[in-house]
């Protein structure tokens, strides 16, 4: 089977504050990093050798995934950085530059390979995608999905002829400028020959630089439009809707952990909940060592991360509590992502603990 590369070097600025202390591939969905779902999916299709390019907070990714044996795969890491005034600082070299750096270092890409963005969860039929890539004699394939026209401004848009051959590529065009509604999903299949087109040692991007080059040179570059689920955390508002979608069972491979104590209510170990004195409507997950005081209400879809504490009279509705979050007495948390340091409403507005203007009282449950 093919080899793979996961793109994990970005800062994830559009997902702040979720990525303030966490690299984007480590942002959890149902308590598991996004990238873990990708690795599990690749392993399902017998893709066992995976290189990951890393930069921003790279040690968090490396410490969690290690050499990959827990998932039955082999993982390697390519760090992108420079030395400035005696300090090593991360400096990503772009998605295509990252591929070239890996190849120049140890010639890893010696057969057809798949490249995936580390911040999306997919259930793509990889075998079928590889078969189509080979059948068409493609040097490069991009997996696309149809999006509503008003959303083209959020994606790289692929324009292809009736055979699927790519004729042009638009980076986040406005709806009236978009020449198609086929969005690039950040999943690519390449032949090693593509790497010769990427200049060594410079920052170079797949979508905005490599793809136009392939079109210009008239190389066999195809778009594949196949139906599959693609959950992309492009912006912080997506994170809220993704969690809602996943908790209502919208994604087959994502199982809620814990044991079911009531219909659609699952709990982890050692929770402190007086079930007769709280009102809980599923789907709700309550992590280990969570305390929910009498008189509290939790309305799903809601995920309460481990070590959290919901005080009496508080209501938590359609929200995500990151680990170790305490919600104050009588407070109402509605459609929010909330952590010990910040809360983000579903429109993306962020408030930090200690902000005088918010009436919400919350904090760190560890203290």
Secondary structure, 3 states (H helix, E strand, C coil): CCEEEEEECCCCHHHCCCCCCCCHHHCEECCEEHHHHHHHHHHHCCCCEEEEEECCCHHHHHHHHCCCHHHCCEEEEEECEEEECCEEEECCCCHHHHHHHHHHHHCCCCCCEEEEECCEEECCCHHHHHHHHHHCCCCEEEEEEECCHHHHHHCEEEEECCCCEEEEEEECCCCCCCCCCEEEEEEEEECHHHHHHCCCCCCCCHHHHHHHHHHHCCCCEEEEECCCCEEECCCHHHHHHHHHHHHCCCCCCCCCCCEEEECCEEECCCCEECCCCCEEECCEEECCCCEECCCCEEECCEEECCCCEECCCCEEECCEECCCEEECCCCEEECEEECCCEEEECCCCEEECCCCCCCCCEEECCC
